[in-house]
Amino acid sequence: MPTPIPLSRLRLAEFVRPGDVVAWPQGPGEPLALTEALVAQRAELDSPCLLFGLTQSDTLRPELAEHFRFRALNGAGTSRRVTALADIVPCHVSTIPALLRGGQLRVDVALIQVKPLADGRFTLGVIADFTQALVQQARVVIALVNPALPAMAGDACVQAADIDVLVESDERVIDMPDPEPSVVEREVARQVAELIPDRATVQLGVGTLPVAVAQALSGHRELGVHSGVISDVFVDLVEGGVVTNAHKGRDAGRAVTGGLFGTRRLRDFAVSSGLVDMRSVEYTHNLAVTARLSQFHTINSAIEIDLSGQANAEVAGGRYLGAVGGQVDFVRAGVASSGGRSIIAFPSTTPDGRHSRIVASLGMRPVTTARSEVDVIVTEYGAAHLRACPLQERARRLIAIAHPSHREALSRALHECGHAAS
């Protein structure tokens, strides 16, 4: 194990070579003191490329493009501040570890935060996802000691031998409190909850709609959780007796996730309860794993969907605001699971009501989930079951759950086309 050095002695120019790619974990996994040092020392570096996913800090800012190149896996959170200046890498999150190991997705310097464990290993605490692959493939791994991290095991652990530079220390962890859903989002969530039976296994992300769905499940019983990330509302579900993980078909009694995207409440609960397994995306998003989950109901969202069922979860108003992420992985998982469903849910309009999120055509905007993959689409006006549904009929079903003020225009567009967008 390397001898820890004070943060004040860290000179990143000693480790970052010209043309290097510097990466760090998503969300609360970001080592704030190290990324702050990266920004503070930018004039000493030779325009490295920053590889990032979802961020929830103030690290990334447009003015930094003078010193860094940006490469984005995700445009959500505060990452969207710079995605207009970034090279976007569209890929399924399940494939990221293999892309890193194969060199197609390059990383030279990994910045992580860790907490020492009694067995000599270190825990990443709040993150597993593809962070182990980042660590294994980087030429240099710089780790910040953070005693405030939760002592989580599983795929959240790294070996001492994987760390090249150990830096002391910082006790900040990025908090991601659950947002307050809108009235419309609560109605969308109510429609989603009606589709989910007791004893199902559910996948939920973070954000207002996943929080609303979790709250709408408060009357359910004996649910299981298998998810890319979980937030504080997970604690409510366990303490309310909603989630027991008793009927999952695998990992019985355990909630499986790749990230603790919440506050100290979630982090403390994950440690004290012993009910949470931290796993990499090669497990959480692996179809061979998820297909064996019992009644796996996956809930995702989209920016818009066209009348043929194509979903765009990436671009709005010409800006990259989302990601391919794990959506397709979980869409396929819900369909493959016995008794499962894939649900894509969103409010029928933009918040101002001016624009329908069910559209005649996506035009030049990206197709994140193909029309051949979609299962159930939900808005506040109901659910459209699209799997194995012919194009004309699925267009009619989608128009029926569009906002009433936009249905006539959508029907007219369908009539003028003569068929759903093809």
Backbone hydrogen bonds in HBPLUS format (Angstrom, degrees):
<---DONOR---> <-ACCEPTOR-->    atom                        ^
c    i                          cat <-CA-CA->   ^        H-A-AA   ^      H-
h    n   atom  resd res      DA  || num        DHA   H-A  angle D-A-AA Bond
n    s   type  num  typ     dist DA aas  dist angle  dist       angle   num
A0005-ILE N   A0166-LEU O   2.85 MM 161  6.34 152.4  1.93 150.4 156.4     1
A0168-GLU N   A0005-ILE O   2.88 MM 163  6.03 162.1  1.92 155.9 159.0     2
A0009-ARG N   A0006-PRO O   2.98 MM   3  5.51 154.2  2.05 113.7 121.5     3
A0007-LEU N   A0168-GLU O   2.90 MM 161  5.70 128.7  2.16 178.0 165.7     4
A0010-LEU N   A0007-LEU O   3.13 MM   3  5.40 163.7  2.15 111.6 116.8     5
A0014-GLU N   A0011-ARG O   3.06 MM   3  5.86 164.0  2.08 121.8 126.6     6
A0015-PHE N   A0012-LEU O   2.91 MM   3  5.43 159.3  1.95 116.7 123.4     7
A0016-VAL N   A0012-LEU O   2.92 MM   4  6.01 154.8  1.98 162.1 170.3     8
A0020-ASP N   A0017-ARG O   3.07 MM   3  5.46 157.5  2.13 138.7 136.7     9
A0049-CYS N   A0020-ASP O   2.86 MM  29  6.24 168.0  1.88 160.9 163.4    10
A0108-ASP N   A0021-VAL O   2.86 MM  87  5.17 161.8  1.89 139.6 145.4    11
A0109-VAL N   A0021-VAL O   3.05 MM  88  6.36 162.3  2.08 155.5 156.9    12
A0022-VAL N   A0049-CYS O   2.71 MM  27  6.06 163.7  1.73 170.8 176.1    13
A0051-LEU N   A0022-VAL O   2.84 MM  29  6.00 162.9  1.87 147.1 152.8    14
A0023-ALA N   A0109-VAL O   2.92 MM  86  6.38 160.1  1.96 164.0 170.7    15
A0111-LEU N   A0023-ALA O   2.91 MM  88  6.26 160.8  1.94 160.9 167.4    16
A0029-GLY N   A0026-GLN O   2.83 MM   3  5.41 149.0  1.92 146.6 147.8    17
A0027-GLY N   A0054-LEU O   2.84 MM  27  5.77 167.3  1.86 147.6 152.0    18
A0030-GLU N   A0027-GLY O   3.27 MM   3  6.11 170.6  2.28 123.9 125.2    19
A0034-LEU N   A0031-PRO O   2.94 MM   3  5.51 128.0  2.22 115.1 128.6    20
A0035-THR N   A0031-PRO O   3.04 MM   4  6.32 162.5  2.07 158.7 164.4    21
A0036-GLU N   A0032-LEU O   2.83 MM   4  5.90 154.1  1.90 151.4 159.1    22
A0037-ALA N   A0033-ALA O   3.09 MM   4  6.14 145.2  2.21 128.6 137.6    23
A0038-LEU N   A0034-LEU O   2.90 MM   4  6.17 149.9  1.99 143.5 152.1    24
A0039-VAL N   A0035-THR O   3.07 MM   4  6.31 157.9  2.12 144.2 148.5    25
A0040-ALA N   A0036-GLU O   2.89 MM   4  6.07 163.6  1.91 148.3 153.6    26
A0041-GLN N   A0037-ALA O   2.88 MM   4  5.91 146.4  1.99 147.0 154.5    27
A0042-ARG N   A0039-VAL O   3.25 MM   3  5.12 164.6  2.27 109.2 109.7    28
A0044-GLU N   A0041-GLN O   2.95 MM   3  5.61 153.9  2.02 121.0 128.9    29
A0045-LEU N   A0042-ARG O   3.11 MM   3  5.30 162.1  2.15 108.8 114.4    30
A0069-ARG N   A0048-PRO O   3.00 MM  21  6.24 162.7  2.03 141.9 146.6    31
A0050-LEU N   A0069-ARG O   2.71 MM  19  6.07 164.5  1.73 162.3 162.5    32
A0071-ARG N   A0050-LEU O   2.83 MM  21  5.91 148.9  1.92 170.6 160.2    33
A0052-PHE N   A0071-ARG O   3.10 MM  19  6.56 155.8  2.16 163.4 170.6    34
A0073-LEU N   A0052-PHE O   2.84 MM  21  6.09 160.6  1.88 162.1 165.3    35
A0078-THR N   A0055-THR O   2.86 MM  23  5.39 152.2  1.93 138.3 141.6    36
A0064-LEU N   A0061-ARG O   2.99 MM   3  5.68 159.0  2.04 122.1 128.7    37
A0065-ALA N   A0062-PRO O   3.04 MM   3  5.80 170.0  2.05 124.3 127.2    38
A0067-HIS N   A0064-LEU O   2.89 MM   3  5.55 155.9  1.95 119.1 125.9    39
A0068-PHE N   A0064-LEU O   2.91 MM   4  6.04 149.5  2.00 152.5 161.9    40
A0087-ASP N   A0070-PHE O   2.96 MM  17  6.26 165.3  1.98 143.9 143.2    41
A0072-ALA N   A0087-ASP O   2.82 MM  15  6.15 152.1  1.89 151.0 160.6    42
A0089-VAL N   A0072-ALA O   2.88 MM  17  6.04 166.1  1.90 167.6 165.3    43
A0075-GLY N   A0322-GLY O   2.62 MM 247  4.63 157.8  1.67 146.0 151.3    44
A0079-SER N   A0076-ALA O   3.19 MM   3  5.65 139.9  2.36 138.0 136.7    45
A0081-ARG N   A0078-THR O   3.17 MM   3  5.76 166.3  2.19 114.2 118.5    46
A0082-VAL N   A0079-SER O   3.06 MM   3  6.00 160.3  2.10 127.5 130.8    47
A0085-LEU N   A0082-VAL O   2.88 MM   3  5.36 150.9  1.96 114.4 123.6    48
A0086-ALA N   A0083-THR O   3.17 MM   3  4.71 161.7  2.20  96.8 102.3    49
A0095-THR N   A0092-HIS O   2.93 MM   3  5.57 153.5  2.00 118.3 125.9    50
A0093-VAL N   A0325-GLY O   2.90 MM 232  4.94 163.2  1.93 122.5 123.7    51
A0096-ILE N   A0093-VAL O   3.24 MM   3  5.37 157.6  2.29 105.8 112.3    52
A0099-LEU N   A0095-THR O   2.95 MM   4  6.16 154.7  2.01 156.2 164.5    53
A0100-LEU N   A0096-ILE O   2.88 MM   4  6.09 153.4  1.95 156.6 163.4    54
A0101-ARG N   A0097-PRO O   2.90 MM   4  6.17 164.5  1.93 151.2 155.5    55
A0102-GLY N   A0098-ALA O   2.87 MM   4  5.91 148.9  1.97 142.4 151.0    56
A0105-LEU N   A0099-LEU O   3.02 MM   6  5.18 165.9  2.04 124.2 120.9    57
A0103-GLY N   A0100-LEU O   3.18 MM   3  5.21 152.5  2.26  99.9 108.2    58
A0139-ARG N   A0108-ASP O   2.76 MM  31  5.02 127.7  2.04 116.2 130.4    59
A0140-VAL N   A0108-ASP O   3.05 MM  32  6.47 156.4  2.11 157.5 164.9    60
A0110-ALA N   A0140-VAL O   2.92 MM  30  6.39 160.8  1.96 161.1 166.9    61
A0142-ILE N   A0110-ALA O   2.89 MM  32  6.21 166.3  1.91 173.6 177.1    62
A0112-ILE N   A0142-ILE O   2.99 MM  30  6.36 165.0  2.01 158.3 162.1    63
A0144-LEU N   A0112-ILE O   2.85 MM  32  6.23 160.8  1.89 143.9 148.5    64
A0114-VAL N   A0144-LEU O   2.79 MM  30  6.05 159.2  1.84 156.2 160.3    65
A0146-ASN N   A0114-VAL O   2.74 MM  32  5.68 165.2  1.76 160.6 161.6    66
A0115-LYS N   A0123-THR O   2.91 MM   8  5.26 141.8  2.05 140.1 152.2    67
A0123-THR N   A0115-LYS O   2.87 MM   8  5.26 163.3  1.90 149.1 152.6    68
A0117-LEU N   A0121-ARG O   2.84 MM   4  5.41 158.3  1.88 159.7 152.3    69
A0120-GLY N   A0117-LEU O   3.17 MM   3  5.69 163.8  2.19 120.4 121.5    70
A0122-PHE N   A0158-VAL O   2.99 MM  36  5.37 167.6  2.01 165.8 166.3    71
A0158-VAL N   A0122-PHE O   2.83 MM  36  5.37 158.7  1.87 152.9 158.5    72
A0124-LEU N   A0156-ALA O   2.58 MM  32  5.10 163.5  1.61 160.0 166.3    73
A0126-VAL N   A0124-LEU O   2.79 MM   2  5.98 125.9  2.09 117.6 101.6    74
A0260-LEU N   A0126-VAL O   2.86 MM 134  4.95 162.3  1.89 140.0 143.7    75
A0128-ALA N   A0258-GLY O   2.80 MM 130  4.91 144.7  1.92 160.1 148.8    76
A0131-THR N   A0128-ALA O   2.91 MM   3  5.64 148.3  2.01 139.5 149.9    77
A0129-ASP N   A0258-GLY O   3.25 MM 129  4.69 150.4  2.34 117.1 125.8    78
A0281-VAL N   A0129-ASP O   2.94 MM 152  4.79 150.3  2.03 114.1 116.8    79
A0134-LEU N   A0130-PHE O   3.20 MM   4  6.60 149.4  2.30 143.5 152.3    80
A0135-VAL N   A0131-THR O   2.98 MM   4  6.28 161.3  2.02 155.6 159.6    81
A0136-GLN N   A0132-GLN O   2.87 MM   4  6.10 159.3  1.92 150.3 156.3    82
A0137-GLN N   A0133-ALA O   3.03 MM   4  6.06 147.5  2.14 145.1 152.0    83
A0138-ALA N   A0134-LEU O   3.06 MM   4  6.02 138.9  2.23 147.0 156.0    84
A0164-ASP N   A0141-VAL O   3.00 MM  23  5.25 148.0  2.10 135.9 146.0    85
A0165-VAL N   A0141-VAL O   3.08 MM  24  6.41 156.1  2.14 158.7 157.8    86
A0143-ALA N   A0165-VAL O   2.76 MM  22  6.12 167.9  1.78 173.6 172.9    87
A0167-VAL N   A0143-ALA O   2.77 MM  24  6.02 163.4  1.79 163.9 165.9    88
A0145-VAL N   A0167-VAL O   2.81 MM  22  6.05 167.9  1.82 177.1 176.1    89
A0170-ASP N   A0145-VAL O   3.07 MM  25  6.52 155.4  2.13 161.8 168.9    90
A0149-LEU N   A0146-ASN O   3.23 MM   3  5.99 173.1  2.23 124.1 126.0    91
A0152-MET N   A0150-PRO O   2.93 MM   2  5.70 130.0  2.18 108.4  93.3    92
A0156-ALA N   A0153-ALA O   3.19 MM   3  5.50 156.7  2.25 128.3 130.1    93
A0157-CYS N   A0154-GLY O   3.33 MM   3  6.09 155.2  2.40 119.9 121.4    94
A0155-ASP N   A0278-MET O   2.95 MM 123  5.71 154.8  2.01 153.3 147.9    95
A0162-ASP N   A0159-GLN O   2.97 MM   3  5.37 152.8  2.04 109.5 118.0    96
A0163-ILE N   A0160-ALA O   3.14 MM   3  5.59 163.1  2.17 113.8 119.1    97
A0176-MET N   A0262-GLY O   2.82 MM  86  4.48 161.7  1.85 117.7 123.0    98
A0186-ARG N   A0182-SER O   2.98 MM   4  6.25 149.6  2.08 146.2 154.5    99
A0187-GLU N   A0183-VAL O   3.14 MM   4  6.47 143.4  2.28 141.3 150.7   100
A0187-GLU N   A0184-VAL O   3.05 MM   3  5.11 122.3  2.39  96.0 110.8   101
A0188-VAL N   A0184-VAL O   2.92 MM   4  6.30 156.7  1.97 153.3 160.1   102
A0189-ALA N   A0185-GLU O   2.90 MM   4  6.07 160.1  1.94 146.2 151.8   103
A0190-ARG N   A0186-ARG O   2.95 MM   4  6.17 145.0  2.07 136.6 145.8   104
A0191-GLN N   A0187-GLU O   3.10 MM   4  6.41 155.6  2.17 147.2 152.5   105
A0192-VAL N   A0188-VAL O   3.00 MM   4  6.37 150.3  2.09 146.9 155.8   106
A0193-ALA N   A0189-ALA O   2.83 MM   4  6.06 166.4  1.85 156.2 159.0   107
A0194-GLU N   A0190-ARG O   3.20 MM   4  6.40 144.0  2.34 142.5 150.5   108
A0195-LEU N   A0192-VAL O   2.89 MM   3  5.47 153.1  1.96 116.3 124.8   109
A0196-ILE N   A0193-ALA O   3.16 MM   3  5.29 155.5  2.22 105.4 112.8   110
A0200-ALA N   A0197-PRO O   3.35 MM   3  5.77 145.2  2.48 131.0 129.6   111
A0199-ARG N   A0221-ARG O   3.07 MM  22  6.41 151.4  2.15 158.4 164.5   112
A0224-GLY N   A0200-ALA O   2.87 MM  24  6.26 148.6  1.97 142.1 148.2   113
A0201-THR N   A0295-GLN O   3.17 MM  94  5.84 157.8  2.22 116.2 123.0   114
A0297-HIS N   A0201-THR O   2.70 MM  96  6.04 166.4  1.72 172.0 172.8   115
A0202-VAL N   A0224-GLY O   2.82 MM  22  6.09 163.4  1.84 142.8 143.3   116
A0226-HIS N   A0202-VAL O   3.08 MM  24  6.18 164.4  2.11 152.7 155.3   117
A0203-GLN N   A0297-HIS O   3.07 MM  94  6.44 144.6  2.20 153.0 151.5   118
A0299-ILE N   A0203-GLN O   3.27 MM  96  6.02 153.7  2.34 141.8 148.8   119
A0211-VAL N   A0207-GLY O   3.15 MM   4  6.26 157.6  2.21 148.8 155.5   120
A0212-ALA N   A0208-THR O   2.92 MM   4  6.14 156.4  1.98 147.3 154.3   121
A0213-VAL N   A0209-LEU O   2.87 MM   4  6.15 156.9  1.92 156.6 162.8   122
A0214-ALA N   A0210-PRO O   2.95 MM   4  6.14 164.8  1.97 148.4 152.5   123
A0215-GLN N   A0211-VAL O   2.95 MM   4  6.20 158.9  2.00 150.8 156.6   124
A0216-ALA N   A0212-ALA O   2.91 MM   4  6.11 145.6  2.03 142.1 152.0   125
A0216-ALA N   A0213-VAL O   3.05 MM   3  4.95 116.4  2.47  92.1 108.2   126
A0217-LEU N   A0213-VAL O   3.07 MM   4  6.35 120.5  2.44 141.4 156.3   127
A0217-LEU N   A0214-ALA O   3.15 MM   3  5.19 146.7  2.26  98.0 107.9   128
A0218-SER N   A0215-GLN O   3.23 MM   3  5.51 156.5  2.29 114.3 115.0   129
A0220-HIS N   A0217-LEU O   2.92 MM   3  5.33 164.9  1.94 119.2 124.3   130
A0223-LEU N   A0242-VAL O   2.82 MM  19  5.99 167.5  1.83 161.4 158.8   131
A0244-THR N   A0223-LEU O   2.94 MM  21  5.93 146.8  2.06 153.0 160.2   132
A0245-ASN N   A0223-LEU O   2.98 MM  22  5.88 173.6  1.98 144.3 142.3   133
A0256-VAL N   A0225-VAL O   3.21 MM  31  6.43 160.1  2.25 141.5 142.3   134
A0227-SER N   A0256-VAL O   2.89 MM  29  6.26 167.0  1.91 158.1 159.7   135
A0258-GLY N   A0228-GLY O   2.83 MM  30  5.00 142.7  1.97 112.6 124.5   136
A0230-ILE N   A0259-GLY O   3.06 MM  29  6.41 153.7  2.13 159.7 164.4   137
A0261-PHE N   A0230-ILE O   2.87 MM  31  5.80 141.1  2.02 165.8 178.1   138
A0234-PHE N   A0231-SER O   3.00 MM   3  5.83 159.3  2.05 124.1 129.8   139
A0235-VAL N   A0232-ASP O   2.89 MM   3  5.58 138.3  2.06 119.0 128.2   140
A0237-LEU N   A0233-VAL O   3.14 MM   4  6.51 152.4  2.22 147.7 154.6   141
A0238-VAL N   A0234-PHE O   3.07 MM   4  6.42 154.7  2.13 151.3 157.5   142
A0239-GLU N   A0235-VAL O   2.88 MM   4  6.04 175.4  1.88 159.6 161.0   143
A0240-GLY N   A0236-ASP O   2.84 MM   4  5.80 137.4  2.02 140.0 151.2   144
A0242-VAL N   A0237-LEU O   2.86 MM   5  5.04 132.2  2.09 161.2 167.7   145
A0243-VAL N   A0237-LEU O   3.10 MM   6  5.49 161.0  2.14 117.3 119.9   146
A0241-GLY N   A0238-VAL O   3.02 MM   3  5.26 162.6  2.05 110.7 115.5   147
A0253-GLY N   A0245-ASN O   2.57 MM   8  4.53 177.1  1.57 136.1 135.6   148
A0294-SER N   A0248-LYS O   2.66 MM  46  5.09 163.3  1.69 134.6 138.6   149
A0254-ARG N   A0251-ASP O   2.99 MM   3  5.45 154.5  2.05 140.0 140.0   150
A0255-ALA N   A0275-LEU O   2.88 MM  20  6.11 171.1  1.89 166.7 169.5   151
A0277-ASP N   A0255-ALA O   2.78 MM  22  6.09 167.0  1.80 164.4 168.5   152
A0257-THR N   A0277-ASP O   3.03 MM  20  6.35 162.6  2.06 173.8 177.0   153
A0279-ARG N   A0257-THR O   2.85 MM  22  5.91 161.5  1.88 145.6 152.0   154
A0266-LEU N   A0263-THR O   3.07 MM   3  5.56 122.1  2.42 109.8 121.5   155
A0267-ARG N   A0263-THR O   3.15 MM   4  6.53 165.5  2.17 152.6 156.8   156
A0268-ASP N   A0264-ARG O   2.79 MM   4  5.86 169.2  1.80 156.2 158.6   157
A0269-PHE N   A0265-ARG O   3.05 MM   4  6.11 156.0  2.11 141.0 148.1   158
A0270-ALA N   A0266-LEU O   2.88 MM   4  6.06 157.9  1.93 152.6 158.1   159
A0271-VAL N   A0267-ARG O   3.31 MM   4  6.57 150.2  2.41 142.3 148.8   160
A0272-SER N   A0268-ASP O   2.88 MM   4  6.07 177.2  1.88 159.4 160.3   161
A0273-SER N   A0269-PHE O   2.87 MM   4  5.60 162.9  1.89 147.2 151.9   162
A0283-TYR N   A0280-SER O   2.94 MM   3  5.55 161.7  1.97 115.6 121.3   163
A0284-THR N   A0280-SER O   2.93 MM   4  6.24 167.6  1.94 157.0 156.6   164
A0285-HIS N   A0281-VAL O   3.01 MM   4  5.12 154.1  2.08 122.5 130.0   165
A0286-ASN N   A0283-TYR O   3.34 MM   3  5.06 168.0  2.36 102.1 105.5   166
A0289-VAL N   A0286-ASN O   2.91 MM   3  5.31 137.9  2.09 108.7 120.7   167
A0290-THR N   A0286-ASN O   2.87 MM   4  6.16 167.8  1.89 161.8 163.6   168
A0291-ALA N   A0287-LEU O   2.93 MM   4  5.58 154.9  1.99 139.0 144.7   169
A0292-ARG N   A0289-VAL O   3.11 MM   3  5.66 150.4  2.20 111.8 120.2   170
A0293-LEU N   A0290-THR O   3.08 MM   3  5.26 163.6  2.11 107.7 112.8   171
A0295-GLN N   A0338-SER O   3.00 MM  43  5.61 145.7  2.12 164.5 159.7   172
A0341-ARG N   A0296-PHE O   3.08 MM  45  6.48 140.1  2.25 127.8 136.4   173
A0298-THR N   A0341-ARG O   2.97 MM  43  6.44 156.6  2.02 162.9 167.1   174
A0343-ILE N   A0298-THR O   2.79 MM  45  5.90 166.6  1.80 165.7 170.5   175
A0300-ASN N   A0343-ILE O   2.90 MM  43  6.29 163.7  1.92 160.4 165.7   176
A0345-ALA N   A0300-ASN O   2.79 MM  45  6.24 162.2  1.82 159.0 157.1   177
A0303-ILE N   A0312-ASN O   2.79 MM   9  5.72 145.5  1.91 140.6 151.8   178
A0304-GLU N   A0312-ASN O   3.21 MM   8  5.45 152.4  2.30 146.0 151.9   179
A0312-ASN N   A0304-GLU O   2.92 MM   8  5.45 172.2  1.92 158.2 160.6   180
A0305-ILE N   A0357-ARG O   2.91 MM  52  6.44 147.9  2.01 156.6 167.1   181
A0359-VAL N   A0305-ILE O   2.91 MM  54  6.13 156.5  1.97 142.5 150.3   182
A0306-ASP N   A0310-GLN O   2.93 MM   4  5.43 153.7  2.00 148.4 154.9   183
A0309-GLY N   A0306-ASP O   2.90 MM   3  5.40 156.0  1.96 116.1 124.0   184
A0307-LEU N   A0359-VAL O   3.04 MM  52  6.33 116.6  2.45 152.0 168.3   185
A0311-ALA N   A0369-THR O   3.02 MM  58  5.11 172.1  2.02 153.0 155.3   186
A0368-THR N   A0311-ALA O   2.70 MM  57  5.69 141.7  1.84 148.9 162.0   187
A0369-THR N   A0311-ALA O   3.18 MM  58  5.11 158.9  2.22 134.4 140.8   188
A0323-ALA N   A0313-ALA O   3.22 MM  10  6.24 140.3  2.38 141.3 138.2   189
A0321-LEU N   A0314-GLU O   2.79 MM   7  5.67 145.9  1.90 161.4 172.9   190
A0322-GLY N   A0314-GLU O   3.03 MM   8  4.11 144.9  2.15 129.7 127.0   191
A0316-ALA N   A0319-ARG O   2.93 MM   3  5.39 156.1  1.99 154.1 158.0   192
A0319-ARG N   A0316-ALA O   2.92 MM   3  5.39 165.3  1.94 119.0 123.6   193
A0327-GLN N   A0324-VAL O   3.20 MM   3  6.25 147.0  2.32 147.7 152.9   194
A0330-PHE N   A0326-GLY O   2.98 MM   4  6.15 160.3  2.02 158.1 162.1   195
A0331-VAL N   A0327-GLN O   2.77 MM   4  6.00 148.6  1.87 151.7 162.3   196
A0332-ARG N   A0328-VAL O   2.99 MM   4  6.08 169.4  2.01 151.7 153.4   197
A0333-ALA N   A0329-ASP O   3.08 MM   4  6.23 143.6  2.22 131.7 142.5   198
A0334-GLY N   A0330-PHE O   2.97 MM   4  6.10 163.9  2.00 149.8 151.2   199
A0335-VAL N   A0331-VAL O   3.37 MM   4  6.60 157.5  2.42 144.5 149.9   200
A0336-ALA N   A0332-ARG O   2.95 MM   4  6.09 150.8  2.04 146.1 154.6   201
A0337-SER N   A0333-ALA O   3.03 MM   4  6.12 141.3  2.18 151.1 159.2   202
A0340-GLY N   A0337-SER O   3.01 MM   3  4.87 166.1  2.03 118.6 118.4   203
A0376-VAL N   A0342-SER O   3.03 MM  34  6.16 156.8  2.09 165.4 171.7   204
A0344-ILE N   A0376-VAL O   2.92 MM  32  6.33 161.7  1.95 161.7 167.1   205
A0378-VAL N   A0344-ILE O   2.92 MM  34  6.24 158.0  1.97 148.2 151.9   206
A0346-PHE N   A0378-VAL O   3.05 MM  32  6.53 153.1  2.13 161.3 167.8   207
A0357-ARG N   A0348-SER O   2.80 MM   9  5.40 171.4  1.80 142.9 140.7   208
A0350-THR N   A0355-HIS O   2.90 MM   5  5.51 147.9  2.00 153.0 163.0   209
A0353-GLY N   A0350-THR O   2.79 MM   3  5.27 161.3  1.82 123.9 130.3   210
A0365-ARG N   A0362-LEU O   2.96 MM   3  5.35 160.5  2.00 137.8 137.4   211
A0373-GLU N   A0370-ALA O   2.97 MM   3  5.37 159.8  2.01 111.8 118.4   212
A0386-LEU N   A0375-ASP O   2.69 MM  11  5.22 162.4  1.72 173.9 176.9   213
A0377-ILE N   A0384-ALA O   2.93 MM   7  5.12 164.3  1.96 143.9 148.1   214
A0384-ALA N   A0377-ILE O   2.71 MM   7  5.12 165.9  1.73 157.4 162.5   215
A0379-THR N   A0382-GLY O   3.02 MM   3  5.57 161.5  2.06 161.9 166.8   216
A0382-GLY N   A0379-THR O   3.21 MM   3  5.57 170.9  2.21 115.0 115.8   217
A0389-CYS N   A0386-LEU O   2.93 MM   3  5.01 151.4  2.01 137.0 130.8   218
A0394-ARG N   A0390-PRO O   2.86 MM   4  6.07 161.8  1.89 162.2 168.4   219
A0395-ALA N   A0391-LEU O   2.99 MM   4  6.13 153.4  2.06 148.8 155.4   220
A0396-ARG N   A0392-GLN O   3.17 MM   4  6.48 156.0  2.23 143.0 149.0   221
A0397-ARG N   A0393-GLU O   2.94 MM   4  6.23 156.7  1.99 150.2 156.8   222
A0398-LEU N   A0394-ARG O   2.91 MM   4  6.08 152.8  1.98 145.7 152.8   223
A0399-ILE N   A0395-ALA O   2.95 MM   4  6.18 160.1  1.99 151.2 156.5   224
A0400-ALA N   A0396-ARG O   3.07 MM   4  6.26 146.6  2.19 141.7 150.4   225
A0401-ILE N   A0398-LEU O   3.10 MM   3  5.39 146.1  2.22 104.5 114.0   226
A0402-ALA N   A0399-ILE O   3.16 MM   3  5.01 160.6  2.20 100.8 106.6   227
A0406-HIS N   A0403-HIS O   2.87 MM   3  5.53 162.9  1.90 125.9 131.7   228
A0407-ARG N   A0404-PRO O   3.38 MM   3  5.26 156.2  2.44  99.4 106.0   229
A0410-LEU N   A0406-HIS O   3.15 MM   4  6.35 156.7  2.21 149.0 155.7   230
A0411-SER N   A0407-ARG O   2.84 MM   4  6.05 157.7  1.89 151.5 157.8   231
A0412-ARG N   A0408-GLU O   2.89 MM   4  6.10 155.9  1.95 149.2 155.9   232
A0413-ALA N   A0409-ALA O   2.95 MM   4  6.16 155.9  2.01 143.6 150.1   233
A0414-LEU N   A0410-LEU O   2.92 MM   4  6.16 152.6  1.99 144.8 152.6   234
A0415-HIS N   A0411-SER O   2.93 MM   4  6.16 157.4  1.98 147.1 153.1   235
A0416-GLU N   A0412-ARG O   2.89 MM   4  6.12 157.0  1.95 149.7 156.0   236
A0417-CYS N   A0413-ALA O   3.01 MM   4  6.15 149.8  2.11 142.9 150.6   237
A0418-GLY N   A0414-LEU O   2.92 MM   4  6.03 146.2  2.04 143.1 153.0   238
